[in-house]
Amino acid sequence: MSICTLRRMISSFLIPLAMLLGMGVASANVSMLHDFNFAHPKFIHALPFATHKLVVQVSQDNPARWTLVLNTSQNLLNFFGQQKIQIVVVAFGPGLKMLVANSPVAKTIAAMNAEGVEFDACHNTMLAMAKKLGHLPKLVPSAVIVPAGIVRIMQLESHGFDYVKP
């Protein structure tokens, strides 16, 4: 057996194993993989006085749509005030590209995260992307990794969040 064949065999075993164990996730990203509880949602921004709650779905690889999501979210922050609205943007499927490190909207995401908007990334989509890339995608630092984007949306809707898919 050649060294190249041995390396390929080891890589084909270790990469999926590392992904299965949740390794390889960028250390800068908060992860809800190990403590996700559908009945008790957690958030990275404490907004105890928020009287309005919104979850926004991003499932398309379309920068114009991403800009619409970000502009709409900013308009809501401006209208209600940062402490009065809790916004969670959930990206999955092709929409996860919005949250990759080299995204054209990465700087806007960072600024909106500083204003209290949470950006959730679907781990299932990350695993699917890793099969093509050979590694998990690197996300913007403010992205929060959730087990499944659609489950996160369902969780938030069941806890009183309004749902929007621009």
C-alpha positions as CSV (number, residue, x, y, z in Angstrom):
1,M,0.0,0.0,0.0
2,S,1.4,3.4,-1.0
3,I,1.7,6.3,1.4
4,C,-0.8,8.3,-0.8
5,T,-3.3,5.5,-0.5
6,L,-2.8,5.3,3.2
7,R,-3.2,9.1,3.6
8,R,-6.4,9.0,1.6
9,M,-7.8,6.2,3.7
10,I,-6.9,8.0,7.0
11,S,-8.4,11.3,5.7
12,S,-11.6,9.6,4.5
13,F,-12.0,8.3,8.1
14,L,-10.8,11.2,10.2
15,I,-12.5,14.1,8.4
16,P,-16.1,12.6,8.8
17,L,-15.2,11.5,12.4
18,A,-14.0,15.0,13.3
19,M,-17.2,16.5,11.8
20,L,-19.4,14.0,13.6
21,L,-17.8,14.9,16.9
22,G,-18.2,18.6,16.2
23,M,-14.5,19.2,15.8
24,G,-13.3,21.6,13.2
25,V,-15.9,24.2,14.1
26,A,-14.2,27.6,14.1
27,S,-13.3,28.4,17.7
28,A,-14.5,32.0,17.3
29,N,-18.1,30.8,16.8
30,V,-20.5,30.2,19.6
31,S,-22.1,26.7,19.2
32,M,-25.4,25.4,20.5
33,L,-24.6,21.9,19.2
34,H,-24.2,20.3,22.7
35,D,-26.7,22.2,24.7
36,F,-29.6,22.8,22.3
37,N,-33.0,22.2,24.0
38,F,-36.0,22.7,21.8
39,A,-38.2,23.6,24.9
40,H,-35.8,26.2,26.2
41,P,-34.3,28.5,23.5
42,K,-31.0,30.2,24.2
43,F,-29.6,33.4,22.7
44,I,-26.3,35.2,22.5
45,H,-27.8,38.6,23.2
46,A,-29.8,39.1,26.4
47,L,-32.8,41.3,25.5
48,P,-35.1,40.9,28.5
49,F,-37.2,44.0,27.5
50,A,-37.9,42.9,24.0
51,T,-41.6,43.1,23.3
52,H,-41.3,42.1,19.7
53,K,-39.5,38.9,18.5
54,L,-38.7,38.0,14.9
55,V,-37.0,35.0,13.2
56,V,-35.9,35.6,9.6
57,Q,-35.1,32.7,7.2
58,V,-32.3,32.9,4.7
59,S,-32.2,29.9,2.5
60,Q,-31.1,31.4,-0.9
61,D,-27.6,32.0,-2.3
62,N,-28.6,35.5,-3.3
63,P,-26.7,38.6,-2.1
64,A,-29.5,40.9,-3.0
65,R,-31.8,38.9,-0.8
66,W,-29.2,39.0,2.0
67,T,-29.1,42.8,1.7
68,L,-32.9,42.9,1.9
69,V,-32.8,40.8,5.1
70,L,-30.2,43.1,6.7
71,N,-31.9,46.3,5.6
72,T,-35.3,45.0,6.9
73,S,-33.7,44.0,10.2
74,Q,-32.0,47.4,10.5
75,N,-35.3,49.2,9.8
76,L,-37.0,47.2,12.6
77,L,-34.1,48.0,15.0
78,N,-34.5,51.7,14.1
79,F,-38.3,51.6,14.5
80,F,-38.6,49.7,17.7
81,G,-35.2,50.4,19.3
82,Q,-32.5,47.8,20.0
83,Q,-33.8,46.8,23.4
84,K,-37.5,46.4,22.2
85,I,-37.0,43.8,19.4
86,Q,-35.2,40.5,19.3
87,I,-34.2,39.5,15.8
88,V,-32.7,36.1,14.9
89,V,-31.6,35.5,11.3
90,V,-31.3,31.8,10.5
91,A,-29.3,30.7,7.5
92,F,-29.4,27.2,6.0
93,G,-29.1,25.5,2.7
94,P,-27.7,27.8,0.0
95,G,-28.4,30.7,2.3
96,L,-25.6,29.7,4.6
97,K,-23.2,31.3,2.2
98,M,-24.4,34.6,3.7
99,L,-22.5,33.7,6.9
100,V,-19.2,32.5,5.4
101,A,-16.2,34.5,6.4
102,N,-15.7,36.0,2.9
103,S,-19.4,36.9,2.5
104,P,-20.0,40.3,0.8
105,V,-22.2,41.2,3.8
106,A,-19.7,40.1,6.5
107,K,-19.1,43.7,7.8
108,T,-22.8,44.5,8.0
109,I,-23.4,41.2,9.9
110,A,-20.7,42.2,12.4
111,A,-22.2,45.7,12.8
112,M,-25.7,44.3,13.3
113,N,-24.5,41.6,15.7
114,A,-23.1,44.5,17.8
115,E,-26.7,46.0,17.7
116,G,-28.1,42.7,19.1
117,V,-29.1,40.8,16.0
118,E,-28.3,37.1,16.2
119,F,-27.1,35.2,13.1
120,D,-27.6,31.4,13.3
121,A,-25.8,28.9,11.0
122,C,-27.2,25.5,10.3
123,H,-24.7,22.8,11.2
124,N,-26.4,20.2,8.9
125,T,-25.7,22.6,6.0
126,M,-22.1,23.0,7.2
127,L,-21.6,19.2,7.2
128,A,-23.0,19.0,3.6
129,M,-20.6,21.8,2.5
130,A,-17.7,20.1,4.3
131,K,-18.3,17.0,2.1
132,K,-17.6,19.1,-1.0
133,L,-14.9,21.4,0.6
134,G,-13.0,18.7,2.6
135,H,-13.4,20.9,5.7
136,L,-16.1,22.8,7.5
137,P,-16.7,26.3,6.1
138,K,-15.2,29.2,8.0
139,L,-18.0,31.4,9.2
140,V,-18.1,35.1,10.2
141,P,-17.1,35.3,13.9
142,S,-20.6,36.4,15.0
143,A,-22.3,33.3,13.5
144,V,-23.9,31.0,16.1
145,I,-23.9,27.3,15.1
146,V,-27.2,25.6,15.6
147,P,-27.9,21.9,15.0
148,A,-30.4,22.5,12.2
149,G,-31.7,25.8,10.8
150,I,-35.3,24.7,10.2
151,V,-35.4,23.2,13.8
152,R,-34.2,26.6,15.1
153,I,-36.9,28.4,13.2
154,M,-39.6,26.0,14.5
155,Q,-38.2,26.4,18.0
156,L,-38.4,30.2,17.9
157,E,-41.9,30.2,16.3
158,S,-43.1,27.9,19.1
159,H,-41.8,30.4,21.6
160,G,-43.7,33.4,20.2
161,F,-41.4,34.6,17.4
162,D,-42.9,36.0,14.3
163,Y,-41.6,34.4,11.1
164,V,-40.5,36.2,8.0
165,K,-38.9,34.9,4.8
166,P,-38.1,37.9,2.5
